[in-house]
């Protein structure tokens, strides 16, 4: 089973331009995320899906220098960018991660991967950390069958669907063999662990030693949706 991680990233964020290149935890924000994901086992490749805009040239140069795979595509059609990643880097499943989530919990991702592999006979289509109830902002993780993902290409028509690549999947989630993560209340609070504004860089550095990176997730269950 080939599993790739796709990180959607661009530097032209309207709320905080260039945030993924800002210094955070003594390195650039994007590399906080990548280094955290490198802890994972049974992953084939980590790919950054960014844009063809000149504003992302510096990001691409840094990724190439650090030997990180990348794909450049449309800024507004994120679905098409993900599709390019799948076509250029063949895989059975893809995992979507957002570049503004430096506290993404690698333990949670690993448990989702392990569940997928252990239950390969079930032919799972979709696993999400964000359904049936919302997880902490900045901890959203989706694993989807590449076959299912690519099958939806002709149904992705609106600007919103092109930008939010799994919106159509969530609309039809019960049509697939979909599974959700069941977790304790501490992972469903109103705490926001994304980096959205310049002040977040200062406010959220203290979380670097908090539970989102270091606390083990021991009791994770999965439920058929």
C-alpha positions as CSV (number, residue, x, y, z in Angstrom):
1,X,0.0,0.0,0.0
2,X,1.5,3.3,-1.1
3,X,0.6,6.3,1.0
4,X,1.6,9.9,0.2
5,X,1.2,13.0,2.3
6,X,0.2,16.2,0.5
7,X,0.7,19.6,2.3
8,X,-1.2,22.4,0.7
9,X,0.8,25.6,1.0
10,X,1.2,29.0,-0.5
11,X,2.7,32.3,0.7
12,X,0.0,34.6,-0.6
13,X,-2.4,34.1,2.4
14,X,-4.6,37.2,2.6
15,X,-4.6,37.3,6.4
16,X,-0.9,36.7,6.9
17,X,1.3,36.9,3.8
18,X,4.4,34.6,3.8
19,X,3.5,33.0,7.1
20,X,4.8,29.6,6.2
21,X,8.3,31.1,5.7
22,X,8.3,32.9,9.1
23,X,10.5,31.8,11.9
24,X,8.7,29.5,14.4
25,X,10.4,27.2,16.9
26,X,13.8,28.3,15.5
27,X,13.0,27.2,12.0
28,X,10.6,28.2,9.2
29,X,7.0,27.3,9.9
30,X,6.7,25.0,6.9
31,X,9.7,22.9,8.2
32,X,8.1,22.6,11.6
33,X,5.3,20.7,9.8
34,X,7.5,18.7,7.5
35,X,9.8,17.6,10.3
36,X,6.8,16.6,12.4
37,X,5.5,14.5,9.5
38,X,8.8,12.8,8.9
39,X,8.3,11.0,12.2
40,X,5.6,8.9,10.6
41,X,6.1,5.3,9.6
42,X,4.7,3.6,6.5
43,X,4.7,6.8,4.4
44,X,6.0,6.8,0.9
45,X,6.5,10.5,0.2
46,X,5.8,14.0,1.6
47,X,4.8,16.4,-1.2
48,X,4.2,20.1,-0.9
49,X,1.4,21.3,-3.3
50,X,2.0,25.0,-4.0
51,X,1.3,27.5,-6.8
52,X,2.9,28.6,-10.0
53,X,2.9,32.2,-8.7
54,X,6.2,34.1,-8.5
55,X,5.4,34.7,-4.8
56,X,6.0,31.0,-4.1
57,X,9.4,30.9,-5.8
58,X,11.3,31.3,-2.5
59,X,9.3,28.5,-0.9
60,X,10.0,26.2,-3.8
61,X,13.8,27.0,-3.7
62,X,13.9,26.2,0.0
63,X,12.0,23.0,-0.5
64,X,14.3,21.9,-3.4
65,X,17.4,22.8,-1.2
66,X,16.0,20.6,1.5
67,X,15.1,17.8,-1.0
68,X,11.4,18.0,-0.4
69,X,9.1,16.9,-3.2
70,X,6.9,19.6,-4.6
71,X,4.2,20.2,-7.2
72,X,3.2,23.6,-8.6
73,X,-0.2,24.4,-9.9
74,X,-3.2,26.6,-9.9
75,X,-3.6,29.0,-6.9
76,X,-7.4,28.9,-6.8
77,X,-8.0,25.3,-8.0
78,X,-6.5,23.4,-5.1
79,X,-8.3,20.2,-6.2
80,X,-6.4,20.4,-9.5
81,X,-3.1,20.9,-7.5
82,X,-3.8,17.7,-5.5
83,X,-4.7,15.9,-8.7
84,X,-1.3,16.8,-10.2
85,X,0.4,15.4,-7.1
86,X,-1.5,12.1,-7.5
87,X,-0.7,11.8,-11.2
88,X,2.9,12.7,-10.8
89,X,3.4,10.6,-7.6
90,X,1.4,7.4,-7.8
91,X,-0.2,6.3,-4.6
92,X,-3.1,4.2,-3.2
93,X,-4.0,6.8,-0.6
94,X,-3.3,10.4,0.1
95,X,-3.2,12.3,3.4
96,X,-4.1,16.0,3.3
97,X,-2.3,18.4,5.7
98,X,-2.6,22.2,5.8
99,X,0.6,24.3,5.9
100,X,-0.7,26.5,8.7
101,X,-0.9,23.7,11.2
102,X,2.5,23.4,13.0
103,X,1.0,21.5,15.9
104,X,-0.4,18.7,13.8
105,X,-0.3,15.6,16.0
106,X,1.9,12.9,14.4
107,X,0.6,10.3,16.9
108,X,-2.9,10.8,15.7
109,X,-1.9,10.6,12.0
110,X,0.1,7.4,12.7
111,X,-2.9,5.7,14.4
112,X,-5.1,6.6,11.4
113,X,-2.4,5.1,9.1
114,X,-2.1,2.0,11.2
115,X,-5.9,1.5,11.2
116,X,-6.0,1.9,7.4
117,X,-3.3,-0.7,6.9
118,X,-4.6,-3.2,9.5
119,X,-8.0,-3.0,7.9
120,X,-6.9,-3.2,4.3
121,X,-9.4,-6.1,3.7
122,X,-12.3,-3.6,4.4
123,X,-11.3,-1.5,1.3
124,X,-11.6,1.8,3.2
125,X,-12.4,4.8,1.1
126,X,-12.0,7.7,3.6
127,X,-10.8,8.3,7.2
128,X,-11.2,11.7,8.8
129,X,-10.4,13.2,12.2
130,X,-13.1,15.8,11.8
131,X,-16.3,13.8,11.7
132,X,-18.8,13.2,13.3
133,X,-17.6,16.0,15.6
134,X,-15.1,18.8,15.0
135,X,-11.6,18.3,16.2
136,X,-9.3,21.2,17.4
137,X,-8.7,23.7,14.6
138,X,-5.2,22.8,13.3
139,X,-5.7,19.0,13.8
140,X,-7.9,18.2,10.8
141,X,-6.5,15.1,8.9
142,X,-8.1,13.3,6.0
143,X,-6.9,10.1,4.4
144,X,-8.6,9.2,1.1
145,X,-8.4,6.5,-1.5
146,X,-6.7,8.1,-4.6
147,X,-9.1,6.2,-6.8
148,X,-12.1,7.9,-5.0
149,X,-10.4,11.3,-5.0
150,X,-9.7,11.3,-8.7
151,X,-13.2,9.9,-9.5
152,X,-14.7,13.1,-8.3
153,X,-12.9,15.4,-10.7
154,X,-15.9,16.1,-13.0
155,X,-18.1,16.8,-10.0
156,X,-15.8,19.5,-8.6
157,X,-17.3,22.6,-10.4
158,X,-17.8,25.5,-8.0
159,X,-15.0,27.8,-6.8
160,X,-15.7,26.7,-3.2
161,X,-15.3,23.0,-4.2
162,X,-12.1,23.7,-6.0
163,X,-10.6,25.5,-3.0
164,X,-11.9,23.2,-0.3
165,X,-10.8,19.9,-1.9
166,X,-12.8,17.6,0.4
167,X,-16.1,19.5,0.6
168,X,-17.7,17.3,-2.0
169,X,-16.5,14.2,-0.2
170,X,-18.0,15.3,3.1
171,X,-21.3,16.1,1.3
172,X,-21.4,12.5,0.2
173,X,-19.5,10.9,3.1
174,X,-22.1,8.2,3.8
175,X,-21.9,6.9,0.2
176,X,-18.4,5.7,0.8
177,X,-16.8,3.3,3.2
178,X,-15.9,6.2,5.5
179,X,-14.6,6.1,9.1
180,X,-14.3,8.8,11.7
181,X,-12.0,9.1,14.7
182,X,-13.6,9.0,18.2
183,X,-11.5,10.9,20.7
184,X,-11.8,12.5,24.1
185,X,-13.2,16.0,24.7
186,X,-9.7,17.6,25.0
187,X,-9.4,17.3,21.3
188,X,-12.8,19.0,20.5
189,X,-12.5,22.3,22.4
190,X,-12.6,25.8,20.9
191,X,-8.8,26.0,21.1
192,X,-7.4,27.2,17.7
193,X,-4.0,25.8,16.9
194,X,-3.6,27.2,13.4
195,X,-1.3,30.1,12.5
196,X,-3.6,32.7,10.8
197,X,-2.3,36.1,11.9
198,X,1.1,37.6,12.7
199,X,0.3,37.7,16.5
200,X,-0.2,33.9,16.4
201,X,3.5,33.4,16.0
202,X,4.1,35.0,19.4
203,X,1.0,33.7,21.2
204,X,1.3,30.1,20.1
205,X,5.0,29.4,20.5
206,X,4.2,28.3,24.1
207,X,2.2,25.4,22.7
208,X,5.2,23.8,21.2
209,X,5.7,21.8,24.4
210,X,2.0,21.3,25.0
211,X,-0.1,18.2,24.4
212,X,-0.5,18.6,20.6
213,X,3.1,17.6,19.9
214,X,4.1,15.6,23.0
215,X,1.0,14.1,24.6
216,X,0.5,10.5,23.5
217,X,-2.9,9.6,22.1
218,X,-3.5,6.2,23.6
219,X,-7.2,5.6,23.4
220,X,-8.3,6.3,19.8
221,X,-11.3,4.5,18.4
222,X,-12.6,4.4,14.9
223,X,-16.3,4.3,13.9
224,X,-17.9,3.5,10.6
225,X,-19.8,6.6,9.4
